Amino acid sequence: MNGHGNGGCAAAGVPRAAFGKADKGADFANYFCTYAFLYHQKEMLSDRVRMDAYYDSIFKNARHFKGKTVLDVGTGSGILAIWSAQAGARKVYAVEATDMATHARALVAGNKMENVVEVIEGSVEDISLPEQVDIIISEWMGYFLVRESMFDSVIYARDKWLKPTGMMYPSHARMWLAPMQTNLGERKMQEYQHAMDDWSRFTQETLDQYGVDMGVLNTPYRAEQQKYFLQTSVWNNLHPNQIIGEPALVKEFDCLKATLEHTASLRSQFRIPIDPGNLQIAGFAGWFDVHFRGCASDAADNDVELTTAPSVSDTTHWGQQVFLLHPPINTRNGDVLVGELEVTRSKQNHRLMDVKVVHNLERRDSPPAQPTISQFHIE
Ligand SMILES: C[S@@+](CC[C@H](N)C(=O)[O-])C[C@H]1O[C@@H](n2cnc3c(N)ncnc32)[C@H](O)[C@@H]1O
């Protein structure tokens, strides 16, 4: 999954009739719509790190799939359902909320799997299955893992359709946070200042030419632009040497046990010694990994990892989320970054996230400084 799910394209041929409630209509317009396009599915299907991890997780653990029933939550093009069938599943229910279900059905038939894979068009929260399943497979991860909130749908499906002995693919998910260096912050600050200069020119012109003083809107305009340029996280594929301290594990989910309460609001403390020789912390980088370990009573033969950590060669379409500090923090050798991360749903859109980092530098021979509160948004 990636972050293009909020482009807003209500006319994407999405089956609105299936959704009675207004908020579902808005969700379709804002979120699901892009998934109805093949070009978007192709983007995910072209991510080799993602594809190899899911492929290996299934075929290197084919024993888990042989003769089993599988539910693919959000099948998209149908790729995971087809692989599950090729690995020997007896029956695969491939559920997809958008019109992409039509293409998935064609792909399943084109690959002669229609006797095993049944594509069901609808939201997994609304559909009905004739039986409970042995495995739930899904690619539900968004930026910094939780953006898009699709894990909620997987949890819902698990609680309704997974046998008590069943297992989740992936089985575990983790979120990581690390201090980093970059000059992206300066660029964003310049862009912000440019936008504010442009606003000044615009308000002056409006007054001169049209006799209306826009000055009363200066403050909300500044707030809007600050949020956009300075507080919205930036997608980036970072080089590993931009990370300047041991990444902190800020959250781990056991996909068999996670609840909606766990995903609604995450809070975690971190303590990261800054690598010697670094003069500034320009921001924080956030990413995730998932593992395919089977379950306690039937561990995977091969524990496959899909990581979106900074990498030179194994980059993913998820990249990392960069939370820029304005201004950056000056550091000295021996400094330790301590703090707390809080990730909550945006009030305007439950698929977007608000991120709060309360941070401080512990410095040898210095009294503790007041913590700084930095607010960010994952849009
Ligand atoms: C990241 S894509 C993954 C597609 C495919 N499984 C793959 O791995 O290439 C997630 C898909 O899940 C679908 N989806 C998201 N939430 C869903 C829900 N609640 N019910 C059914 N489908 C959903 C989206 O429309 C999208 O096609």
The ligand as an SDF file (V2000), in Angstrom:
LIG
                    3D

 27 29  0  0  0  0  0  0  0  0999 V2000
   -2.2750   -2.0520   -0.6680 C   0  0  0  0  0  0  0  0  0  0  0  0
   -3.4960   -2.6870   -1.6640 S   0  0  0  0  0  0  0  0  0  0  0  0
   -2.9520   -4.3470   -1.7880 C   0  0  0  0  0  0  0  0  0  0  0  0
   -3.4780   -5.0370   -3.0140 C   0  0  0  0  0  0  0  0  0  0  0  0
   -2.9830   -6.4650   -3.1750 C   0  0  0  0  0  0  0  0  0  0  0  0
   -3.3710   -7.2960   -2.0490 N   0  0  0  0  0  0  0  0  0  0  0  0
   -1.5000   -6.5110   -3.3490 C   0  0  0  0  0  0  0  0  0  0  0  0
   -0.8240   -6.9370   -2.4080 O   0  0  0  0  0  0  0  0  0  0  0  0
   -1.0060   -6.1200   -4.3970 O   0  0  0  0  0  0  0  0  0  0  0  0
   -4.8680   -2.7660   -0.5830 C   0  0  0  0  0  0  0  0  0  0  0  0
   -6.1600   -3.1070   -1.2590 C   0  0  0  0  0  0  0  0  0  0  0  0
   -7.1150   -3.3170   -0.2490 O   0  0  0  0  0  0  0  0  0  0  0  0
   -8.3590   -2.7590   -0.6270 C   0  0  0  0  0  0  0  0  0  0  0  0
   -9.0670   -2.5040    0.6320 N   0  0  0  0  0  0  0  0  0  0  0  0
   -8.7360   -1.6330    1.6150 C   0  0  0  0  0  0  0  0  0  0  0  0
   -9.5980   -1.7050    2.6330 N   0  0  0  0  0  0  0  0  0  0  0  0
  -10.5000   -2.6660    2.3020 C   0  0  0  0  0  0  0  0  0  0  0  0
  -11.6550   -3.1860    2.9430 C   0  0  0  0  0  0  0  0  0  0  0  0
  -12.0360   -2.7290    4.1290 N   0  0  0  0  0  0  0  0  0  0  0  0
  -12.3530   -4.1510    2.3160 N   0  0  0  0  0  0  0  0  0  0  0  0
  -11.9660   -4.6060    1.1020 C   0  0  0  0  0  0  0  0  0  0  0  0
  -10.9030   -4.1310    0.4360 N   0  0  0  0  0  0  0  0  0  0  0  0
  -10.1660   -3.1720    1.0250 C   0  0  0  0  0  0  0  0  0  0  0  0
   -7.9720   -1.5180   -1.4290 C   0  0  0  0  0  0  0  0  0  0  0  0
   -9.0010   -1.1200   -2.2890 O   0  0  0  0  0  0  0  0  0  0  0  0
   -6.7320   -2.0140   -2.1510 C   0  0  0  0  0  0  0  0  0  0  0  0
   -7.0340   -2.5480   -3.4090 O   0  0  0  0  0  0  0  0  0  0  0  0
  1  2  1  0
  2  3  1  0
  2 10  1  0
  3  4  1  0
  4  5  1  0
  5  6  1  0
  5  7  1  0
  7  8  2  0
  7  9  1  0
 10 11  1  0
 11 12  1  0
 11 26  1  0
 12 13  1  0
 13 14  1  0
 13 24  1  0
 14 15  1  0
 14 23  1  0
 15 16  2  0
 16 17  1  0
 17 18  1  0
 17 23  2  0
 18 19  1  0
 18 20  2  0
 20 21  1  0
 21 22  2  0
 22 23  1  0
 24 25  1  0
 24 26  1  0
 26 27  1  0
M  CHG  2   2   1   9  -1
M  END
$$$$
